[in-house]
Amino acid sequence: DQEKGEVTSSSLSSFSEEFVAQFNRYRLFKGRGIRRNFVFRQFMPRPDGGAYVIAEDYDVRVVTTQNSRGATTTNYYYYYNDIVVLSIDKDGEVDWYAHIPKRQTSMNDGGYYLGYTFLMNEEGLHFVYNDHRKNAKRWGKKPLRTITNAKNGNLVMVSVSHDAQMTYTLLNRNKKQKFRVSPRSSRLADDGRDGAVLLSLRGSRIRFGNLYFDK
């Protein structure tokens, strides 16, 4: 009950074998299905009483090394990978689920340029993030390249329609300006329904961009 904030019923739905196999298909090193590193990012109620639930594969690894003199060095590695979208109807049943393959990693920067910005309109859900340039031709077809430096990557958008159809769109190649967009530091208008203001950085220079959909 969204008004009372109470759980009125619960159910368990398993992913299909075909859906689980996608996580191996687009992974450079084959694993065993869906990793356990997913964290919930958004729960978006819908006017029809249903909701969209969004989760992202997220991990932080801390590596400490010691040299011959006893001095230690600690590095922090950040990983922001696949996105999973669940569509839940008003009765709490899963309508469909979608897997957005994504590979992002960085070191000692808090993962500032990783992750995504989420938007939504009548056509579906839209995920904006930094991606490796070579993934423009590989996405949905081959194992993805991992982006490690947003300055040398593309700004892309993956759109998921209300019936789970996905499209990959290149927004900015960023070959000349070399600005890095920080998706998680960008700000949404009306929870992403009215677009977003994107924050991008290049050294000490700051630039804002307005991302919106034509009506």
MDTraj code that builds the backbone (N, CA, C; nanometers):
import mdtraj as md
import numpy as np

residues = "ASP GLN GLU LYS GLY GLU VAL THR SER SER SER LEU SER SER PHE SER GLU GLU PHE VAL ALA GLN PHE ASN ARG TYR ARG LEU PHE LYS GLY ARG GLY ILE ARG ARG ASN PHE VAL PHE ARG GLN PHE MET PRO ARG PRO ASP GLY GLY ALA TYR VAL ILE ALA GLU ASP TYR ASP VAL ARG VAL VAL THR THR GLN ASN SER ARG GLY ALA THR THR THR ASN TYR TYR TYR TYR TYR ASN ASP ILE VAL VAL LEU SER ILE ASP LYS ASP GLY GLU VAL ASP TRP TYR ALA HIS ILE PRO LYS ARG GLN THR SER MET ASN ASP GLY GLY TYR TYR LEU GLY TYR THR PHE LEU MET ASN GLU GLU GLY LEU HIS PHE VAL TYR ASN ASP HIS ARG LYS ASN ALA LYS ARG TRP GLY LYS LYS PRO LEU ARG THR ILE THR ASN ALA LYS ASN GLY ASN LEU VAL MET VAL SER VAL SER HIS ASP ALA GLN MET THR TYR THR LEU LEU ASN ARG ASN LYS LYS GLN LYS PHE ARG VAL SER PRO ARG SER SER ARG LEU ALA ASP ASP GLY ARG ASP GLY ALA VAL LEU LEU SER LEU ARG GLY SER ARG ILE ARG PHE GLY ASN LEU TYR PHE ASP LYS".split()
xyz = np.array([
    [0.0851, -0.1188, 0.0000],
    [0.0000, 0.0000, 0.0000],
    [0.0889, 0.1240, 0.0000],
    [0.0928, 0.1962, -0.1126],
    [0.1827, 0.3107, -0.1242],
    [0.1409, 0.4257, -0.0345],
    [0.0118, 0.4389, -0.0061],
    [-0.0342, 0.5484, 0.0787],
    [-0.0016, 0.5235, 0.2258],
    [-0.0176, 0.4001, 0.2712],
    [0.0080, 0.3676, 0.4113],
    [0.1515, 0.3228, 0.4367],
    [0.2232, 0.2883, 0.3280],
    [0.3594, 0.2405, 0.3457],
    [0.3665, 0.1030, 0.4080],
    [0.2648, 0.0212, 0.3832],
    [0.2583, -0.1120, 0.4424],
    [0.2685, -0.2191, 0.3344],
    [0.3249, -0.3350, 0.3718],
    [0.3336, -0.4494, 0.2818],
    [0.2046, -0.5290, 0.2926],
    [0.1327, -0.5407, 0.1826],
    [0.0065, -0.6139, 0.1833],
    [0.0217, -0.7566, 0.1319],
    [0.1255, -0.7824, 0.0517],
    [0.1526, -0.9174, 0.0030],
    [0.2958, -0.9243, -0.0464],
    [0.3489, -1.0434, -0.0591],
    [0.4851, -1.0619, -0.1092],
    [0.4899, -1.1869, -0.1959],
    [0.5836, -1.1879, -0.2919],
    [0.5986, -1.3029, -0.3800],
    [0.7428, -1.3110, -0.4264],
    [0.7823, -1.4268, -0.4772],
    [0.9178, -1.4500, -0.5247],
    [0.9122, -1.4971, -0.6691],
    [0.9841, -1.4265, -0.7572],
    [0.9889, -1.4628, -0.8988],
    [1.1335, -1.4859, -0.9398],
    [1.1589, -1.5978, -1.0049],
    [1.2944, -1.6312, -1.0482],
    [1.3191, -1.5794, -1.1895],
    [1.4442, -1.5381, -1.2168],
    [1.4813, -1.4986, -1.3519],
    [1.4866, -1.6219, -1.4409],
    [1.4538, -1.6039, -1.5679],
    [1.4606, -1.7150, -1.6620],
    [1.6064, -1.7504, -1.6904],
    [1.6296, -1.8723, -1.7362],
    [1.7656, -1.9159, -1.7691],
    [1.8240, -1.8318, -1.8822],
    [1.7400, -1.7941, -1.9777],
    [1.7864, -1.7119, -2.0896],
    [1.8334, -1.5750, -2.0409],
    [1.7600, -1.5169, -1.9462],
    [1.7978, -1.3860, -1.8930],
    [1.9292, -1.3947, -1.8165],
    [1.9453, -1.4961, -1.7345],
    [2.0686, -1.5140, -1.6576],
    [2.1874, -1.5344, -1.7507],
    [2.1657, -1.6045, -1.8623],
    [2.2743, -1.6316, -1.9571],
    [2.3285, -1.5042, -2.0202],
    [2.2483, -1.3973, -2.0254],
    [2.2956, -1.2716, -2.0835],
    [2.4149, -1.2151, -2.0066],
    [2.4198, -1.2382, -1.8776],
    [2.5266, -1.1819, -1.7958],
    [2.6610, -1.2474, -1.8269],
    [2.6575, -1.3700, -1.8786],
    [2.7803, -1.4349, -1.9239],
    [2.8135, -1.3958, -2.0675],
    [2.7108, -1.3738, -2.1477],
    [2.7303, -1.3470, -2.2902],
    [2.8103, -1.2197, -2.3143],
    [2.7866, -1.1165, -2.2326],
    [2.8512, -0.9875, -2.2545],
    [2.9662, -0.9629, -2.1574],
    [3.0081, -1.0674, -2.0877],
    [3.1171, -1.0548, -1.9916],
    [3.2458, -1.1032, -2.0563],
    [3.3521, -1.0250, -2.0402],
    [3.4794, -1.0607, -2.1027],
    [3.5317, -1.1922, -2.0472],
    [3.5243, -1.2079, -1.9140],
    [3.5647, -1.3326, -1.8505],
    [3.4383, -1.4024, -1.8020],
    [3.4147, -1.5201, -1.8535],
    [3.2900, -1.5892, -1.8243],
    [3.2768, -1.6175, -1.6749],
    [3.1577, -1.5911, -1.6239],
    [3.1308, -1.6150, -1.4827],
    [3.0156, -1.7124, -1.4678],
    [2.9497, -1.7035, -1.3546],
    [2.8381, -1.7928, -1.3281],
    [2.7111, -1.7107, -1.3082],
    [2.6592, -1.6601, -1.4166],
    [2.5330, -1.5896, -1.4108],
    [2.5425, -1.4533, -1.3448],
    [2.4379, -1.4192, -1.2694],
    [2.4270, -1.2868, -1.2090],
    [2.5135, -1.2785, -1.0840],
    [2.5961, -1.1752, -1.0769],
    [2.6787, -1.1528, -0.9594],
    [2.5922, -1.1075, -0.8419],
    [2.6477, -1.1170, -0.7215],
    [2.5735, -1.0804, -0.6009],
    [2.6058, -0.9397, -0.5528],
    [2.6622, -0.8583, -0.6409],
    [2.7036, -0.7235, -0.6020],
    [2.5993, -0.6173, -0.6354],
    [2.4806, -0.6573, -0.6740],
    [2.3800, -0.5588, -0.7130],
    [2.3239, -0.4857, -0.5913],
    [2.3086, -0.3545, -0.6080],
    [2.2458, -0.2712, -0.5051],
    [2.1278, -0.1992, -0.5696],
    [2.0210, -0.1793, -0.4934],
    [1.9032, -0.1110, -0.5460],
    [1.9293, 0.0389, -0.5531],
    [1.8967, 0.0977, -0.6675],
    [1.9197, 0.2402, -0.6906],
    [1.7904, 0.3211, -0.6900],
    [1.6883, 0.2755, -0.7616],
    [1.5638, 0.3507, -0.7707],
    [1.4422, 0.2598, -0.7560],
    [1.3392, 0.3145, -0.6944],
    [1.2060, 0.2534, -0.6921],
    [1.1099, 0.3615, -0.7390],
    [1.0565, 0.3462, -0.8609],
    [0.9765, 0.4507, -0.9235],
    [0.8304, 0.4069, -0.9341],
    [0.7416, 0.4591, -0.8482],
    [0.5987, 0.4266, -0.8579],
    [0.5396, 0.4762, -0.9898],
    [0.4424, 0.4026, -1.0422],
    [0.3757, 0.4390, -1.1669],
    [0.2300, 0.4769, -1.1406],
    [0.1708, 0.5572, -1.2282],
    [0.0302, 0.5954, -1.2100],
    [-0.0653, 0.4768, -1.2092],
    [-0.0262, 0.3648, -1.2757],
    [-0.1149, 0.2487, -1.2813],
    [-0.1067, 0.1621, -1.1566],
    [-0.0305, 0.2065, -1.0557],
    [-0.0170, 0.1300, -0.9325],
    [0.1032, 0.0388, -0.9305],
    [0.1683, 0.0213, -1.0452],
    [0.2894, -0.0591, -1.0516],
    [0.4123, 0.0243, -1.0215],
    [0.5287, -0.0306, -1.0507],
    [0.6533, 0.0411, -1.0222],
    [0.7667, -0.0169, -1.1051],
    [0.8706, 0.0636, -1.1209],
    [0.9963, 0.0177, -1.1792],
    [1.1000, 0.0100, -1.0680],
    [1.1725, -0.0998, -1.0648],
    [1.2801, -0.1182, -0.9674],
    [1.4108, -0.1308, -1.0447],
    [1.5110, -0.0528, -1.0050],
    [1.6380, -0.0480, -1.0772],
    [1.7519, -0.0822, -0.9824],
    [1.8401, -0.1714, -1.0262],
    [1.9564, -0.2112, -0.9468],
    [2.0811, -0.2055, -1.0340],
    [2.1969, -0.1858, -0.9690],
    [2.3239, -0.1735, -1.0411],
    [2.4297, -0.2613, -0.9750],
    [2.5107, -0.3240, -1.0575],
    [2.6228, -0.4055, -1.0095],
    [2.7340, -0.3115, -0.9633],
    [2.7566, -0.3060, -0.8325],
    [2.8503, -0.2088, -0.7742],
    [2.9450, -0.2797, -0.6781],
    [3.0730, -0.2412, -0.6849],
    [3.1717, -0.3043, -0.5974],
    [3.2879, -0.2085, -0.5740],
    [3.3475, -0.2159, -0.4559],
    [3.4690, -0.1414, -0.4219],
    [3.5701, -0.2406, -0.3668],
    [3.6906, -0.2355, -0.4195],
    [3.7965, -0.3235, -0.3706],
    [3.9132, -0.2398, -0.3205],
    [3.9628, -0.2770, -0.2043],
    [4.0746, -0.2060, -0.1423],
    [4.1963, -0.2974, -0.1450],
    [4.3043, -0.2497, -0.2072],
    [4.4263, -0.3295, -0.2208],
    [4.5411, -0.2548, -0.1538],
    [4.6019, -0.3191, -0.0550],
    [4.7150, -0.2603, 0.0170],
    [4.8400, -0.3432, -0.0088],
    [4.9465, -0.2776, -0.0521],
    [5.0736, -0.3453, -0.0777],
    [5.1820, -0.2872, 0.0122],
    [5.2833, -0.3673, 0.0367],
    [5.3945, -0.3252, 0.1234],
    [5.5266, -0.3491, 0.0509],
    [5.6138, -0.2479, 0.0503],
    [5.7424, -0.2636, -0.0167],
    [5.8466, -0.3198, 0.0791],
    [5.9695, -0.3337, 0.0300],
    [6.0759, -0.3963, 0.1095],
    [6.1138, -0.3148, 0.2328],
    [6.0818, -0.1869, 0.2332],
    [6.1133, -0.1012, 0.3480],
    [6.0002, -0.0945, 0.4503],
    [5.8936, -0.1638, 0.4213],
    [5.7821, -0.1663, 0.5147],
    [5.6767, -0.0606, 0.4906],
    [5.6966, 0.0259, 0.3905],
    [5.5974, 0.1289, 0.3598],
    [5.4801, 0.0660, 0.2842],
    [5.3613, 0.1089, 0.3177],
    [5.2417, 0.0529, 0.2550],
    [5.1741, 0.1547, 0.1629],
    [5.1116, 0.1023, 0.0597],
    [5.0337, 0.1832, -0.0340],
    [4.8958, 0.1204, -0.0487],
    [4.7927, 0.2015, -0.0340],
    [4.6552, 0.1530, -0.0453],
    [4.5864, 0.2172, -0.1645],
    [4.5295, 0.1346, -0.2498],
    [4.4547, 0.1821, -0.3660],
    [4.3099, 0.1354, -0.3573],
    [4.2195, 0.2226, -0.4017],
    [4.0769, 0.1925, -0.4010],
    [4.0285, 0.1788, -0.5458],
    [3.9696, 0.0647, -0.5772],
    [3.9197, 0.0371, -0.7116],
    [3.7666, 0.0345, -0.7081],
    [3.7066, 0.1103, -0.7994],
    [3.5608, 0.1228, -0.8029],
    [3.5065, 0.0580, -0.9298],
    [3.3989, -0.0179, -0.9138],
    [3.3380, -0.0889, -1.0258],
    [3.1878, -0.0587, -1.0305],
    [3.1442, -0.0067, -1.1429],
    [3.0016, 0.0162, -1.1676],
    [2.9684, -0.0554, -1.2981],
    [2.8959, -0.1649, -1.2872],
    [2.8731, -0.2482, -1.4052],
    [2.7249, -0.2576, -1.4422],
    [2.6774, -0.3776, -1.4726],
    [2.5445, -0.3976, -1.5303],
    [2.4313, -0.3315, -1.4514],
    [2.3251, -0.2991, -1.5250],
    [2.2015, -0.2462, -1.4668],
    [2.0892, -0.3462, -1.4939],
    [2.0036, -0.3672, -1.3948],
    [1.8853, -0.4519, -1.4103],
    [1.7613, -0.3678, -1.3817],
    [1.6623, -0.3789, -1.4695],
    [1.5359, -0.3070, -1.4529],
    [1.4233, -0.4089, -1.4381],
    [1.3412, -0.3927, -1.3343],
    [1.2244, -0.4776, -1.3130],
    [1.0986, -0.3935, -1.3283],
    [1.0010, -0.4445, -1.4023],
    [0.8699, -0.3812, -1.4120],
    [0.7719, -0.4644, -1.3306],
    [0.7113, -0.4013, -1.2303],
    [0.6201, -0.4707, -1.1398],
    [0.4800, -0.4129, -1.1568],
    [0.3798, -0.4986, -1.1732],
    [0.2434, -0.4491, -1.1919],
    [0.1794, -0.4153, -1.0575],
    [0.0564, -0.3675, -1.0614],
    [-0.0114, -0.3218, -0.9398],
    [-0.0385, -0.4337, -0.8401],
    [-0.0355, -0.5591, -0.8873],
    [-0.0580, -0.6740, -0.7994],
    [0.0714, -0.7293, -0.7414],
    [0.1838, -0.6647, -0.7738],
    [0.3117, -0.7090, -0.7200],
    [0.3804, -0.8158, -0.8016],
    [0.3271, -0.8465, -0.9198],
    [0.3880, -0.9467, -1.0061],
    [0.4837, -0.8792, -1.1050],
    [0.5899, -0.9506, -1.1422],
    [0.6889, -0.8970, -1.2352],
    [0.6375, -0.9092, -1.3782],
    [0.6202, -0.7940, -1.4452],
    [0.5787, -0.7931, -1.5864],
    [0.6926, -0.8395, -1.6759],
    [0.8066, -0.7766, -1.6575],
    [0.9249, -0.8061, -1.7377],
    [1.0485, -0.7559, -1.6649],
    [1.1639, -0.7996, -1.7131],
    [1.2905, -0.7496, -1.6600],
    [1.3873, -0.7323, -1.7759],
    [1.4770, -0.6361, -1.7598],
    [1.5724, -0.6033, -1.8660],
    [1.7124, -0.5940, -1.8081],
    [1.8094, -0.6330, -1.8886],
    [1.9507, -0.6298, -1.8488],
    [2.0254, -0.5333, -1.9396],
    [2.0843, -0.4290, -1.8804],
    [2.1643, -0.3326, -1.9550],
    [2.3113, -0.3604, -1.9260],
    [2.3853, -0.4195, -2.0199],
    [2.5275, -0.4467, -1.9959],
    [2.6076, -0.3177, -1.9917],
    [2.6969, -0.3073, -1.8929],
    [2.7768, -0.1856, -1.8744],
    [2.9049, -0.2234, -1.8019],
    [3.0184, -0.1604, -1.8401],
    [3.1466, -0.1881, -1.7769],
    [3.2182, -0.0567, -1.7477],
    [3.2347, -0.0254, -1.6192],
    [3.3027, 0.0975, -1.5783],
    [3.3907, 0.0688, -1.4567],
    [3.5111, 0.1237, -1.4564],
    [3.5977, 0.1092, -1.3396],
    [3.6922, 0.2281, -1.3315],
    [3.7363, 0.2609, -1.2103],
    [3.8331, 0.3690, -1.1887],
    [3.9071, 0.3420, -1.0588],
    [4.0101, 0.4227, -1.0334],
    [4.0938, 0.4013, -0.9158],
    [4.1160, 0.5329, -0.8419],
    [4.0967, 0.5294, -0.7114],
    [4.1302, 0.6405, -0.6203],
    [4.0603, 0.7723, -0.6538],
    [3.9398, 0.7646, -0.7096],
    [3.8654, 0.8881, -0.7382],
    [3.7217, 0.8836, -0.6877],
    [3.6901, 0.7817, -0.6083],
    [3.5548, 0.7686, -0.5569],
    [3.4523, 0.7266, -0.6607],
    [3.4995, 0.6865, -0.7791],
    [3.4065, 0.6495, -0.8861],
    [3.3234, 0.7670, -0.9336],
    [3.3855, 0.8856, -0.9326],
    [3.3122, 1.0101, -0.9562],
    [3.2467, 1.0165, -1.0940],
    [3.3088, 0.9550, -1.1939],
    [3.2559, 0.9624, -1.3306],
    [3.1873, 0.8324, -1.3730],
    [3.1613, 0.7468, -1.2776],
    [3.0976, 0.6190, -1.3065],
    [2.9493, 0.6247, -1.2694],
    [2.8794, 0.5136, -1.2914],
    [2.7369, 0.5114, -1.2625],
    [2.6562, 0.5714, -1.3769],
    [2.5350, 0.6146, -1.3474],
    [2.4451, 0.6629, -1.4522],
    [2.3522, 0.7712, -1.3982],
    [2.2907, 0.8441, -1.4910],
    [2.1801, 0.9344, -1.4617],
    [2.0539, 0.8728, -1.5204],
    [1.9464, 0.8746, -1.4450],
    [1.8232, 0.8068, -1.4849],
    [1.7145, 0.9079, -1.5194],
    [1.6489, 0.8888, -1.6344],
    [1.5377, 0.9729, -1.6762],
    [1.4211, 0.8847, -1.7200],
    [1.3019, 0.9439, -1.7220],
    [1.1839, 0.8665, -1.7602],
    [1.0837, 0.9578, -1.8309],
    [1.0218, 0.9070, -1.9373],
    [0.9137, 0.9787, -2.0041],
    [0.8114, 0.8778, -2.0556],
    [0.7201, 0.9240, -2.1425],
    [0.6130, 0.8369, -2.1905],
    [0.6655, 0.7191, -2.2715],
    [0.7835, 0.7346, -2.3300],
    [0.8381, 0.6293, -2.4157],
    [0.9130, 0.5216, -2.3379],
    [0.9547, 0.5517, -2.2164],
    [1.0246, 0.4506, -2.1385],
    [1.1248, 0.5085, -2.0406],
    [1.2232, 0.4266, -2.0049],
    [1.3282, 0.4628, -1.9104],
    [1.4569, 0.4881, -1.9876],
    [1.5372, 0.5827, -1.9393],
    [1.6570, 0.6219, -2.0132],
    [1.7750, 0.6343, -1.9168],
    [1.8851, 0.5680, -1.9514],
    [2.0032, 0.5647, -1.8660],
    [2.1196, 0.6300, -1.9397],
    [2.1738, 0.7359, -1.8810],
    [2.2830, 0.8120, -1.9414],
    [2.4105, 0.7850, -1.8629],
    [2.5176, 0.7467, -1.9337],
    [2.6429, 0.7151, -1.8646],
    [2.7613, 0.7250, -1.9608],
    [2.8804, 0.7212, -1.9041],
    [3.0042, 0.7226, -1.9828],
    [3.0389, 0.5804, -2.0255],
    [3.0797, 0.5654, -2.1509],
    [3.1073, 0.4321, -2.2037],
    [3.2337, 0.4343, -2.2894],
    [3.2966, 0.3184, -2.3005],
    [3.4136, 0.3031, -2.3871],
    [3.3728, 0.3288, -2.5323],
    [3.4578, 0.3980, -2.6055],
    [3.4230, 0.4351, -2.7430],
    [3.3956, 0.3151, -2.8329],
    [3.4680, 0.2080, -2.8124],
    [3.4514, 0.0920, -2.8994],
    [3.3218, 0.0161, -2.8720],
    [3.2554, 0.0475, -2.7618],
    [3.1302, -0.0220, -2.7318],
    [3.0140, 0.0257, -2.8180],
    [3.0331, 0.1353, -2.8915],
    [2.9266, 0.1834, -2.9796],
    [2.8898, 0.0777, -3.0834],
    [2.9870, -0.0039, -3.1237],
    [2.9616, -0.1103, -3.2207],
    [2.9510, -0.2481, -3.1553],
    [2.9917, -0.2574, -3.0287],
    [2.9927, -0.3870, -2.9624],
    [2.8693, -0.4099, -2.8755],
    [2.8042, -0.3018, -2.8333],
    [2.6973, -0.3131, -2.7341],
    [2.5845, -0.4035, -2.7835],
    [2.5471, -0.4986, -2.6997],
    [2.4410, -0.5918, -2.7342],
    [2.4820, -0.7012, -2.8296],
    [2.6109, -0.7025, -2.8702],
    [2.6575, -0.8014, -2.9667],
    [2.7784, -0.8797, -2.9165],
    [2.8741, -0.8093, -2.8535],
    [2.9991, -0.8714, -2.8115],
    [3.0317, -0.8316, -2.6673],
    [3.1282, -0.9010, -2.6043],
    [3.1739, -0.8575, -2.4716],
    [3.2200, -0.7125, -2.4752],
    [3.1844, -0.6371, -2.3743],
    [3.2114, -0.4939, -2.3739],
    [3.3527, -0.4613, -2.3294],
    [3.4027, -0.3481, -2.3783],
    [3.5275, -0.2918, -2.3285],
    [3.4962, -0.2100, -2.2029],
    [3.5879, -0.2105, -2.1088],
    [3.5686, -0.1367, -1.9839],
    [3.6225, 0.0046, -1.9971],
    [3.5422, 0.1034, -1.9619],
    [3.5892, 0.2410, -1.9637],
    [3.6584, 0.2710, -1.8310],
    [3.7769, 0.3298, -1.8380],
    [3.8541, 0.3646, -1.7189],
    [3.8810, 0.5142, -1.7093],
    [3.8562, 0.5872, -1.8176],
    [3.8792, 0.7317, -1.8202],
    [3.7681, 0.7975, -1.9012],
    [3.6778, 0.8665, -1.8320],
    [3.5623, 0.9264, -1.8994],
    [3.6033, 1.0313, -2.0012],
    [3.7195, 1.0919, -1.9841],
    [3.7660, 1.1947, -2.0769],
    [3.7854, 1.1380, -2.2168],
    [3.8189, 1.0108, -2.2252],
    [3.8431, 0.9458, -2.3541],
    [3.7270, 0.8568, -2.3968],
    [3.6111, 0.8756, -2.3357],
    [3.4969, 0.7912, -2.3677],
    [3.3831, 0.8672, -2.4331],
    [3.2749, 0.7960, -2.4576],
    [3.1530, 0.8547, -2.5132],
    [3.0487, 0.8714, -2.4039],
    [2.9653, 0.9731, -2.4187],
    [2.8463, 0.9846, -2.3353],
    [2.7323, 0.9197, -2.4126],
    [2.6689, 0.8181, -2.3534],
    [2.5682, 0.7407, -2.4253],
    [2.4388, 0.7348, -2.3448],
    [2.3340, 0.6910, -2.4118],
    [2.2052, 0.6711, -2.3458],
    [2.1452, 0.5389, -2.3924],
    [2.1063, 0.4566, -2.2977],
    [2.0341, 0.3335, -2.3285],
    [1.8890, 0.3536, -2.2861],
    [1.7986, 0.3389, -2.3818],
    [1.6558, 0.3568, -2.3553],
    [1.5881, 0.2207, -2.3479],
    [1.5043, 0.2038, -2.2460],
    [1.4275, 0.0806, -2.2280],
    [1.2800, 0.1165, -2.2397],
    [1.2134, 0.0638, -2.3409],
    [1.0718, 0.0948, -2.3610],
    [0.9874, 0.0251, -2.2545],
    [0.8588, 0.0577, -2.2517],
    [0.7699, 0.0003, -2.1508],
    [0.7388, -0.1467, -2.1770],
    [0.7917, -0.2021, -2.2865],
    [0.7804, -0.3463, -2.3099],
    [0.9182, -0.4109, -2.3209],
    [1.0192, -0.3449, -2.2592],
    [1.1543, -0.4013, -2.2412],
    [1.2395, -0.4018, -2.3672],
    [1.2023, -0.3275, -2.4704],
    [1.2880, -0.3149, -2.5883],
    [1.3947, -0.2084, -2.5612],
    [1.5204, -0.2363, -2.6004],
    [1.6302, -0.1462, -2.5672],
    [1.6969, -0.0891, -2.6918],
    [1.7379, 0.0370, -2.6825],
    [1.8137, 0.1026, -2.7887],
    [1.9323, 0.1758, -2.7272],
    [2.0434, 0.1753, -2.7987],
    [2.1689, 0.2373, -2.7542],
    [2.1933, 0.3602, -2.8411],
    [2.2062, 0.4782, -2.7784],
    [2.2220, 0.6034, -2.8518],
    [2.3491, 0.6747, -2.8085],
    [2.4288, 0.7168, -2.9051],
    [2.5496, 0.7940, -2.8771],
    [2.5122, 0.9417, -2.8663],
    [2.5357, 1.0026, -2.7491],
    [2.5011, 1.1427, -2.7269],
    [2.6160, 1.2374, -2.7578],
    [2.7376, 1.1996, -2.7183],
    [2.8526, 1.2889, -2.7366],
    [2.9809, 1.2074, -2.7454],
    [3.0574, 1.2272, -2.8522],
    [3.1839, 1.1550, -2.8689],
    [3.2963, 1.2144, -2.7846],
    [3.2870, 1.3414, -2.7504],
    [3.3824, 1.4062, -2.6595],
    [3.5268, 1.3971, -2.7082],
    [3.5499, 1.4059, -2.8392],
    [3.6854, 1.3917, -2.8926],
    [3.7681, 1.5194, -2.8803],
    [3.7032, 1.6357, -2.8878],
    [3.7771, 1.7615, -2.8861],
    [3.7745, 1.8291, -2.7493],
    [3.6581, 1.8401, -2.6887],
    [3.6450, 1.9173, -2.5658],
    [3.7025, 1.8464, -2.4438],
    [3.6983, 1.7129, -2.4425],
    [3.7562, 1.6332, -2.3348],
    [3.6942, 1.6638, -2.1985],
    [3.5656, 1.6962, -2.1963],
    [3.4958, 1.7142, -2.0699],
    [3.4486, 1.5783, -2.0189],
    [3.4464, 1.5644, -1.8885],
    [3.4020, 1.4397, -1.8270],
    [3.2717, 1.4645, -1.7522],
    [3.1669, 1.3943, -1.7911],
    [3.0376, 1.4087, -1.7253],
    [3.0348, 1.3218, -1.6000],
    [2.9845, 1.3785, -1.4917],
    [2.9667, 1.3043, -1.3671],
    [2.8185, 1.2703, -1.3521],
    [2.7771, 1.1508, -1.3956],
    [2.6342, 1.1174, -1.3947],
    [2.5709, 1.1237, -1.2562],
    [2.6390, 1.0714, -1.1565],
    [2.5795, 1.0652, -1.0231],
    [2.5734, 1.2020, -0.9558],
    [2.6506, 1.2996, -1.0051],
    [2.6454, 1.4352, -0.9499],
    [2.5501, 1.5249, -1.0276],
    [2.4949, 1.4736, -1.1367],
    [2.3977, 1.5500, -1.2139],
    [2.2647, 1.5519, -1.1390],
    [2.1818, 1.6499, -1.1705],
    [2.0568, 1.6687, -1.0976],
    [1.9367, 1.6496, -1.1897],
    [1.8351, 1.5796, -1.1370],
    [1.7160, 1.5484, -1.2140],
    [1.6047, 1.6478, -1.1855],
    [1.5183, 1.6674, -1.2844],
    [1.3993, 1.7502, -1.2677],
    [1.2782, 1.6583, -1.2557],
    [1.2066, 1.6685, -1.1444],
    [1.0891, 1.5842, -1.1196],
    [1.1252, 1.4363, -1.1317],
    [1.2304, 1.3960, -1.0587],
    [1.2770, 1.2564, -1.0582],
    [1.3092, 1.2051, -1.1980],
    [1.3569, 1.2940, -1.2849],
    [1.3968, 1.2528, -1.4184],
    [1.2882, 1.2616, -1.5227],
    [1.1666, 1.2963, -1.4822],
    [1.0560, 1.3040, -1.5786],
    [1.0646, 1.4281, -1.6666],
    [1.1328, 1.5318, -1.6174],
    [1.1468, 1.6556, -1.6941],
    [1.2916, 1.6826, -1.7330],
    [1.3698, 1.5771, -1.7506],
    [1.5077, 1.5929, -1.7949],
    [1.6061, 1.6002, -1.6802],
    [1.7280, 1.6451, -1.7125],
    [1.8344, 1.6503, -1.6126],
    [1.9349, 1.7583, -1.6495],
    [2.0036, 1.8100, -1.5485],
    [2.1150, 1.9019, -1.5678],
    [2.2427, 1.8226, -1.5451],
    [2.3248, 1.8088, -1.6491],
    [2.4459, 1.7278, -1.6427],
    [2.5645, 1.8133, -1.6004],
    [2.6408, 1.7633, -1.5049],
    [2.7627, 1.8301, -1.4595],
    [2.8821, 1.7675, -1.5297],
    [2.9663, 1.8503, -1.5928],
    [3.0875, 1.8000, -1.6578],
    [3.2066, 1.8851, -1.6175],
    [3.3234, 1.8219, -1.6102],
    [3.4441, 1.8881, -1.5621],
    [3.5596, 1.8659, -1.6584],
    [3.6468, 1.9664, -1.6657],
    [3.7742, 1.9532, -1.7347],
    [3.8745, 2.0377, -1.6577],
    [3.9557, 1.9716, -1.5755],
    [4.0468, 2.0443, -1.4881],
    [3.9678, 2.1296, -1.3914],
    [3.9935, 2.2599, -1.3899],
    [3.9198, 2.3521, -1.3028],
    [3.7964, 2.4105, -1.3707],
    [3.7722, 2.3732, -1.4950],
    [3.6580, 2.4263, -1.5699],
    [3.5344, 2.3401, -1.5457],
    [3.4215, 2.4062, -1.5265],
    [3.2945, 2.3383, -1.5014],
    [3.1950, 2.3770, -1.6102],
    [3.1225, 2.2793, -1.6584],
    [3.0215, 2.3058, -1.7602],
    [2.8944, 2.2286, -1.7255],
    [2.7803, 2.2941, -1.7468],
    [2.6513, 2.2301, -1.7242],
    [2.5799, 2.2135, -1.8578],
    [2.5118, 2.1024, -1.8714],
    [2.4335, 2.0768, -1.9919],
    [2.2918, 2.0375, -1.9553],
    [2.1964, 2.0799, -2.0341],
    [2.0560, 2.0493, -2.0092],
    [2.0120, 1.9367, -2.1024],
    [1.9713, 1.8255, -2.0456],
    [1.9253, 1.7108, -2.1235],
    [1.7748, 1.6964, -2.1043],
    [1.7013, 1.7037, -2.2131],
    [1.5559, 1.6930, -2.2037],
    [1.5018, 1.6304, -2.3317],
    [1.3765, 1.5900, -2.3272],
    [1.3118, 1.5263, -2.4415],
    [1.2125, 1.6238, -2.5039],
    [1.2132, 1.6324, -2.6365],
    [1.1155, 1.7165, -2.7062],
    [0.9757, 1.6590, -2.6881],
    [0.8818, 1.7466, -2.6617],
    [0.7437, 1.7016, -2.6413],
    [0.6628, 1.7187, -2.7696],
])
top = md.Topology()
chain = top.add_chain()
for i, resn in enumerate(residues, 1):
    res = top.add_residue(resn, chain, resSeq=i)
    for name in ("N", "CA", "C"):
        top.add_atom(name, md.element.get_by_symbol(name[0]), res)
traj = md.Trajectory(xyz[None], top)
